[in-house]
């Protein structure tokens, strides 16, 4: 009987100690976000850097690490406070790949630390982010001054199915907690899933959507066609819960020899660019053909062959369906949209071609004038050439 009583008391004590911890808002002190690189890397937060293979994601991360170690300048010209960096890579060797790239970027090797393994029963075994974070946290505290932790690839922190939302969230939480406790920015590197061109780049991150949901900032890197048709690489913000979620920087990969006989790649930063990640990283030709067809069908349903419709109103359903401005523009050309200005200060009006428009164009093209709003081809939008319009007419025929 006495034993039963003791067990009951112990159980009651356990219930009292096991409780939900609450805090009143009045007991909290509002704090600003602590930035390592303003609007790009925040101290105490998890970040994701994603992109297709060959875009230099690891080299970008190492360029950021190098900037931290020397207190250098970020691509936007702002200065970084110097600090230590910690790097774990399950894909690249520190001696023949990571350190040469860091030196190529101008890093201070004394401030660079690499995770080579973990001690288990007196033996060195491969480091497992999903298992060894507590020991890693102890090392971070021992080193002191760690401002940036790179985990490559971040999917290695997930022990379960990386495509299951609940499992990914649970697996990433210790990483999030460590970032907060150690006051460092954690940057996880990952890939784009195959396919998905034309979609929001932040939604193309491989695995569960929890990777982008848990991260406070998602950066994406991709190669696109520049204004003059040349290949251009862009690093853009695909998502941010703590600052602007647009804008980016052009960059290119350079080869050099930081040490004679040891070649390495590094990042050469270019100009700042404006726009969302989807606008910056999606070329019209990237969109799958079925997406273009779907957009064309939706746009055709919104327009009339007699009545003019405001272009913004016509495009709303397509934007809501996730189509980009470039995809909508391509769809408008595919269905042969006619355009004219709604007065001097009005917006653009769109409508579909009809048989009269085609016959009029083929018989008397000289009768259409740019100044007449009644003309089917009057006041064409600046980005549309007369040649493209003529091509569209031929497609209708």
N, C-alpha and C positions, 0 to 999 in steps of 0.2 A: 504493500500500500504506500509506504514511504517513497519507494522508488517511482511509482506512478505519479505521485505528487511532484517529485523533483522533475520528472519529464514534462509534466504539464507547465510548471513554472518556467522551465527552460524554453519550451515552445512559445509561451507568452512573451518572454523576453526577446526572442528572435523576431516575433511579429512586431514588437515595439521598435526594434532597431531597423528592421526592413521596412522602409517607408519611402514615399516619393518626396523629393526635396523641392520645395517651392521658394520663390523669392518675389517680393513685391517690386513693382516698377519704381516706387518711391525710394527703394533701397539701392537702386542701381544708379550708376553715373554714366551718362551717354559718352561714348568714346568714338573718335574718328577712326576710319580705317587706317591702319599703319602700312604705308606703301614702301616696298623695296624699289619698284619702278612704277610710278604713278599710273594707275588705271590698267596696268598690265600684270604686275606681280605684287601681291599683298602678303605681308608678314602674317603668319598664323593661319594661312588659307591653303587649300588645295587647288591646283591649276592643272589643266590638261592641254597638251600640245599634240595635235593630230595632223595627219596628212598622208598622202599616198607614198609608197616606197620611192626612194631616190630624191626626195625633196629637201634633204638636209636637216631633218628634224633634230637629230642628235647634235649636229654641228651648230644649229641655232641655240639649243639649250646650253652647249658648251661656251658659245659666245656670250650668253648671259652670265654664265658662271665666271668667265674671265673678267667681265666688267665688274662683277662684285668683288673679286679678289684684289683688284687694283684701284677700286673706287673710281672707275672710269665713267665715261659718258654713254648714256643710252642712245638709241637711234634718234630720239626726238631732241637730243642735245642736253637733256637734264643730267645732273651729276648723281652718282650713286655713292652712298656711304660704304667704305671698305668693310669686308667681312670674310669669313671662311665659307667654303662650300663643301658639300658632301655628295658624292656621286656613286650610285649603284647601277651597273649595267649588266644585264644577263645576256647581252649580245656582242659587246665590244670589249677587248682587252685594254686595261689601263695603260700598259707600257707601250704597246705598238700602235694604239689608235687614240685613246682618250687623252693621254697626256700630250702627245704631239699636237693634237688639235687645240688643246688649251694653250700650249705655248705659241702656236701659230696665231691665236687670238690675243696674245699678249698677257696671259694669265701669270700670276705670281704662284709658282708651284708650291711654295711654302704654305699657302692657304688652301690648297686643294687636297682633299681627303677622299680616298676610294674604299669602298666596302669590298673586301676580297673573300670573305667567308665568315663563318660563325663557329664558335667553340662548342662542341657537344661531347661530353664524357672525355675531355682531354684531347680531342681530335678536331682538326679544322674540317668543317663540312661546308657545302655550298650555302650561301646566304639565302634565306627564304623570307621575303618581306611579310608573308602571311603568318609566319611563325616567330620571327626574331625581332619584331619592332620594339619590344620592351628592352631588350639588350641594346638595340640601336639607340634608343632614347638615352640610356645611361652613357653611351659613348659620346653622344651629342653634348650632354651636360659636362662631360669630362673635358672635351676639346674646347668648348665655349665659343661663342661668337659665330656659330653656324647661321648663316642668313639664307642659304638656298640649299635645298635637298632635291636632287634629281633622281627619279625612279624610272628606269628604262628596261623593259616596258612596264607600265602601270598595271597591266592585266595580271602580272605576276603576284600582285598583292591579293588576288582573289583565289581562294582555295576551292570554291565550288564552281558552279556553272557561271561563266562570265556573261552569259546571255540572259540570266535570270535577275530581274530587278531587285528582289529582296536579298538574294545572296550577295550581289555586288555592293549594295548599300551597307550591309553588315560588315563586309570585308574591308571596305574603304574607311569606315568610321574610325578604327584605330589610327589610320594614317592622318585623318582629319584632326583627331584629338592630339596626336603628337605634334602636328604643325602648330596648333594653338599653344600647347604646353611649352614648346621649345622656341616659340616666337620666330619661326623661320617660314619661308615660302617653300611649299612642296610643289614640284613640277613633275607630273607624270606624262610620259611619252607613249603614244599609241598610234595605230594606223587607221586609215579610212577603210570602211567595208567595201567590198567589190560592188561595182554598179552604183546606182544612186546619183549619177551625174544629173545636174539640174536641180537637185534638192538642196535644202539648207545645209551648208558644209558642217555645221555643228551637229546635225542629226546623222551624219555619215560616219561618226566615230564607231569603230568596230565594237561589237558586244552590246550589252544592255544600255538603254538610255540613262541608266543610273550613273554611268561614268560622267556624262555631261551635267546631269542633275545635281550630283553631289559637289562637283567642282564649282568654285565661285567664278572662275574665269576660264573660258575655253578659247585657245588660240589654234588657228588652222593655217597650214602652209600648203601652197599649191603653185603649179606652173600654169600660166595663162598666156594668151596672146596680148602683146602690148598694143599701144595705139597705132604703131606703124607696122604691125604684123609680126614683130619679133617675139621670141619667147621671153616672158618675164615671170619671175618668182615673186610671190607676195605672201607676207605674214600678216594675217588679219585677226581681229577679235571676232570670234563667232558667237560668243555669248558672255555676258557679265551680269552678275547679280549685285555688284558693288560699285559700278561705274558705267561709263559709256560702253555700248556693245557694238560699236562700228569703228571704222578706220583701220589703217594698217601701214605697212612699210614695204617698199620693194627691197629685194635683196638678191644677191648672186653668190655663187660658190666660187672661191678662188683656191688655187693650188700654190703652195709655197714649201720651203724647207726651213722650218724653225731651227733645226739642227742639221748641219751638212750631212747629206745622205739619207735623211729621214723626211720624206714628203708627207704633207698633211693638208687637209682642206680647212678653210675658214670662211666666215661670212663677211661679205662686203655689203654694207647697208646702203640703200638708195633713198629716194625721196619718200615723203609721207604721201599716202593716198587716202581719199575720202570715199565713203560708201559702206554698205553692209557687206559682210563676208560673202553673202550670196551674190550680190552685185559684182563684187570684186573678183571672185574666184570662179564664176560660171560664165563660160563662153556660150553664145547661141548654139554652136555646133556640138557642145557637150551634152545638150539635152537629148535624151532618147527619143527616137522617132515617134514612139507611141505617145509620149508626153506632148510633143508638138501637135500631133493629130488631135489629142484630147482637148488641148487648148484651143485649137482651131474650131472644133465642133462647139465648144462652149461659147466662143466669141460669136460664131455664126448664129447661135440661138439668141444672143443678146441684141443683135443688129437687125435692121430692116432694110429692104432694098428701095424703099421710097422715103421713109422718114429718117431725118438725121438724129443721132444720139450722141450725147456728150461722151467723149472718150473715157473720162474718168469713171462715169457711171457704168459704161460698158465693160470696163476692166475690173470693176469691183469683185464680181463673182469669181473671176480667174485668180485675182490676188488672194481671195479668201481660200481658194482651193490649193494655194501654195505655189502658183506659177510666178516666176520672176518677171520683171519689166522686159527683159530681153526676150524671154519666151513669149510674152504677150505680143511684143512687136513682131517677132517671127510669125506668130499665128495670124496677125493682122495682114501681113503680106501674103500669107498662104491662101487666105480666103478672099483676097483681092479687095481690101477695104479702101474706100474713097475717103478723102479727108479735106476739110476746109475749116477756116477760122470762123468763130461765131462773133463777128465784128472785130473792131480794132483791139478791144480789151478783153474779149471773151476767150474761152478755151477752144479746144479743138473738137470738131464734130466728125463723127464717123457714120458711114452707112455702107451697105453692100452694093456691089455693082448689079445692074440689071441689063436686060437685053438692049434697052435704048442706049445706055452708056456705052456698051461695046460697039454697037452700030455707029453711034455718033463719033466715037474715037477713030474707028477704022475708015469712015467715009470722009470726015472733015476734022482732022486733028488740029488744023490751024485755027479753027473757030474757038477753041478753048483758050482762055486767057488766065494768067495768074492773078489778075486783079478782080475777077468776077467771082463772087461767092456763089452765084447761080451755076457756075461751071462745075462740072464733075471733078475737074482736076485743078480747080482754083485754090490758091493759098495752101499749097502742099506743105506739110511739116518739113522743116529744114533738114532733118536727118534722112528724108526720103528723096531719092533722086528721080527725075523724070524717066530715066532708063529703067529703074526698078519698077515704076508704075506701068510702063509699057510692057515690061516682062510679065507683070501680073495679069494684064489684059490678055496677053497671048495664052497664059495658062487657063484663063476662063474659057477662051475659045477652044 
